[in-house]
Amino acid sequence: MKLVTGIALAMLVASPSLLALDLEQEAKLKNAETDIQSSFSDDVKAMMSELGDVENVRMLPIKNVMLIQLKGKPPIFISSNGRFLIDGDIKDLWSMTPVKTVEQAEDSWLLHLDSFANGTLMDQMAVIPFGNPAISKQARVFVSPTVKESQDFLANLDPSKVNLDLIIMPHDKGSITTSMKAWCGYSTTDSLQVLMTGEAENVGQRECSEEDLKKVMTPMLMATYLDVTKVPYFVRIDGKRFSGLPNNPVEWLENLPTPDEVEQAVQTSETTPAIDKKPAQLIEDPIENEMAEAMANVTEKQ
């Protein structure tokens, strides 16, 4: 899995256009799952009747690909317009497991950061603990210090009611410097002040290192691979995700899955702006040029 992560990072660094982070379409695929059968065209329905009785249909987190479970037959993979049949195995590189059953198709929507990259990914990112340690860890939340929704989420949240890991992620080229200043605060309090206000003036700062830069940039470089579409972006401990800001974040964080629950693995807030779609040059000013040069050195050493 380290190899997969390394390949993904290398591809993203080599191709800035991939930093567009435009995954909103993929995140919305799950919303259509319950209606997918009724949306089949007559041709697709005719094809299905020839193949056999359809027992289950599950969309995958692959654009326009779904698993079809036919009665008494192995599952098949097909494009949502019914045109293309995938003949072969599909393997989920998040979990390094095959997708051969309805259950595995559903699980493919879940993101378990603790086990990602053989359990090393969380140590590679800029993570700040937030909340009440007496509560079991509830979620990891990607935040950016220059996104108002992200600032408001933290400023209005009662820390006694949650236990989160905040992952600092520059959501666009203009937030890299502020994200570095948030991560390099002398204390957690200093870091949170930057994350809640976007202002680093009069906030104590330690000297940032190449390793600090790498930790701040890794979430940005991995955003496409991890399906991070908006900030704040929630990854609950059970693997379910929310793109944007839930109407009641505390209630969503406290939600416990039930055995027969059918819930969207990826939900999306319509009010939170999507991450900047422009694959523009990341670096603008001299400070960020220095960061870019350091990041290039880090990348060469990987």
Salt bridges, closest charged atoms under 4 A:
GLU24 OE2 - LYS28 NZ 3.56
GLU24 OE2 - LYS230 NZ 3.82
GLU33 OE1 - LYS30 NZ 2.25
GLU33 OE2 - ARG58 NE 3.43
GLU106 OE2 - ARG58 NE 2.68
ASP114 OD1 - ARG140 NH1 2.93
ASP152 OD2 - LYS148 NZ 2.65
ASP165 OD1 - LYS137 NZ 2.91
ASP165 OD2 - ARG140 NE 2.92
ASP172 OD2 - HIS171 NE2 3.06
GLU210 OE1 - LYS301 NZ 3.40
ASP212 OD2 - ARG206 NH1 2.83
ASP227 OD2 - ARG241 NH1 3.51
ASP238 OD2 - ARG236 NH2 2.93
GLU261 OE1 - LYS240 NZ 3.49
GLU263 OE2 - ARG236 NH2 3.90
GLU263 OE1 - LYS240 NZ 3.28
GLU284 OE2 - LYS173 NZ 3.50
